[in-house]
Amino acid sequence: MARFCRFRVHSGCPHSRRSGRNMNRTCRERGFSLIELLIVVAIILIIAAIAIPNLLRARMSANESSAVASMKAVNTAQAMYMMNYPLAGYGTLNQLSGNEPCAPSSASACLIDSALATGSKGGYTFVVTLIGSAPASNYLLTATPVTVGTTGQRSFCSTNEASVRRKASGAVVASVSECEGLPSL
C-alpha cells in the first residue's frame, strides 16, 4: 500500500508536502543539486592541478631520454662512417642518413633514420658541426630543446670521444672545448 501526502504540488514530486514557503520533500527527486555538482567539479580541478604538472615533467623527461638515445645513435653512426669512409672523415646528419631504398655511399651512408636526419626529433633540435678541413677530424653534436622548460630542460653535446654531456641551462653548446668541459651523463 502506497503512502500519499496530504497536499499535492504540481511542479516537482507528486508526493510532497508544503509547509510555508519551503517544501519538505518526502520522495526523492532525480538529479544532483547545484552544490553537489560544484563539489565534484572542484575535486576534478584539484586532481587536475596536481596531475598536469607531473604529466608535463614526465613528457620533458621522456624527450630528454629520447635526445640522449638519438645522440648515442649518431655517435655510433659517426664511428661507423669514419671506418667505412676514412677519406671523408666524419659526416653531417644528411651524410649519415639516406632515403629509402638506401644504397650506402659517403653522401648517404644509411646509418641513422630519416627523422633524425631532419635535425628535429622529440622536442629537440640536433646539429652536427664538422671540425677541421676535409676530411673532418672531429665533430660537435648538439641537441637543444625546441622550447626550454616545455620540450626539455637540459641541452646535450658530444664529440668524437662519443661521451654524451649535459648542460643544465638548456642553452646551445658553442664549441668542442665547452662541450668537453661539461659533466658526462
C-alpha positions in Angstrom: 0.0 0.0 0.0 1.5 3.3 -1.1 1.7 6.3 1.2 0.4 9.5 -0.2 0.9 13.0 1.1 -1.9 15.2 2.2 -1.1 18.1 -0.2 -0.2 17.7 -3.8 2.1 20.1 -5.7 2.0 20.0 -9.5 5.6 21.1 -10.1 8.0 18.5 -8.7 7.3 15.3 -6.8 3.7 14.2 -6.7 4.2 13.2 -3.1 5.4 16.4 -1.4 4.1 18.4 1.4 4.0 22.2 1.5 4.9 23.9 4.7 5.0 27.6 4.4 7.4 28.8 1.7 9.6 25.7 1.9 8.7 22.3 0.7 9.7 19.3 2.6 10.2 16.5 0.1 9.1 13.1 1.1 10.1 11.4 -2.1 13.5 11.5 -3.8 13.7 13.8 -6.9 16.1 12.7 -9.6 19.4 14.5 -10.4 22.1 16.3 -8.5 21.8 19.6 -6.7 24.0 22.5 -7.8 26.1 22.2 -4.7 26.8 18.5 -5.4 27.9 19.4 -8.9 30.1 22.2 -7.8 31.8 19.9 -5.3 32.5 17.3 -8.0 33.9 20.0 -10.3 36.1 21.3 -7.5 37.5 17.8 -6.8 38.2 17.3 -10.5 40.0 20.6 -10.7 42.2 19.8 -7.7 43.2 16.4 -9.1 44.0 18.1 -12.5 46.1 20.8 -10.8 48.1 18.0 -9.2 48.4 15.7 -12.2 49.1 18.1 -15.1 52.5 19.4 -13.9 53.6 15.8 -13.2 52.5 14.8 -16.7 54.4 17.7 -18.3 57.6 16.8 -16.3 57.2 13.2 -17.4 57.0 14.3 -21.0 60.1 16.5 -20.7 62.0 13.6 -19.1 60.9 11.3 -22.0 62.0 13.9 -24.5 65.4 14.2 -22.8 65.8 10.4 -22.7 64.9 10.3 -26.4 67.5 13.0 -27.2 70.2 11.1 -25.3 69.4 7.9 -27.2 69.5 9.8 -30.5 72.9 11.3 -29.6 74.2 7.8 -28.9 72.9 6.6 -32.2 74.6 9.5 -34.0 77.9 8.8 -32.2 77.7 5.1 -33.3 76.9 6.2 -36.8 79.8 8.6 -36.8 82.2 5.9 -35.8 80.9 3.5 -38.5 81.0 6.3 -41.1 84.6 7.1 -40.2 85.5 3.4 -40.6 83.7 2.9 -43.8 84.7 6.3 -45.5 88.1 7.3 -43.9 88.8 9.8 -46.7 85.6 11.6 -45.9 86.2 11.9 -42.1 83.1 12.4 -40.0 79.7 13.2 -41.6 76.8 15.6 -41.3 73.3 14.3 -40.4 72.4 14.2 -44.1 75.5 12.2 -44.9 74.8 9.7 -42.1 71.2 9.1 -43.3 69.7 8.1 -46.6 66.4 7.9 -48.4 64.6 4.6 -48.9 65.6 2.4 -50.6 69.0 3.3 -49.4 72.3 2.4 -51.2 75.2 3.3 -48.8 77.7 5.8 -50.0 79.8 8.6 -48.5 77.0 11.1 -49.5 74.2 8.9 -47.9 75.5 6.2 -45.6 72.1 4.9 -44.4 73.2 4.8 -40.7 70.5 6.9 -39.0 66.8 7.2 -39.6 65.4 10.0 -41.8 63.5 11.6 -38.9 66.7 12.3 -37.0 68.4 13.5 -40.2 65.9 16.4 -40.4 67.6 17.8 -37.3 64.4 17.8 -35.2 63.1 14.9 -33.2 61.2 14.5 -29.9 61.2 18.2 -29.0 64.9 18.6 -29.6 67.0 20.2 -32.4 70.1 18.3 -33.4 73.1 19.9 -35.2 76.4 18.3 -36.3 79.2 20.8 -36.8 82.2 19.3 -38.6 85.6 20.4 -37.2 88.7 20.6 -39.3 89.2 20.7 -43.1 88.2 17.7 -45.2 88.4 15.1 -44.0 86.8 16.3 -40.8 88.9 15.2 -37.8 86.3 15.9 -35.2 82.6 16.9 -34.8 80.4 18.7 -32.3 76.9 17.2 -32.0 74.4 19.3 -30.1 70.9 18.7 -29.0 68.9 21.6 -27.7 65.3 21.8 -26.6 63.0 23.5 -29.0 61.4 25.3 -26.1 63.4 25.3 -22.8 61.1 24.3 -19.9 58.5 22.8 -22.2 60.0 20.2 -24.5 63.1 19.8 -22.4 65.2 21.4 -19.6 68.8 20.4 -20.5 70.8 20.6 -23.7 73.3 17.8 -24.6 76.5 17.7 -26.6 79.1 15.1 -27.8 82.3 15.0 -29.8 84.3 12.2 -31.4 85.1 10.8 -27.9 81.4 9.6 -28.0 80.6 10.7 -24.4 77.2 12.5 -24.1 77.5 15.5 -21.9 74.8 17.8 -20.4 74.3 21.5 -19.9 71.6 22.2 -17.2 70.5 25.6 -18.6 69.3 24.2 -22.0 71.5 26.8 -23.8 73.3 25.9 -27.0 76.8 24.5 -26.6 79.0 26.6 -28.9 82.4 24.7 -29.1 84.2 21.4 -28.6 86.1 22.8 -25.6 82.9 24.0 -24.0 81.4 20.5 -24.5 84.4 18.7 -23.2 84.2 20.9 -20.0 80.6 19.8 -19.2 79.7 16.8 -17.0 79.1 13.5 -18.6 75.9 11.6 -18.2 
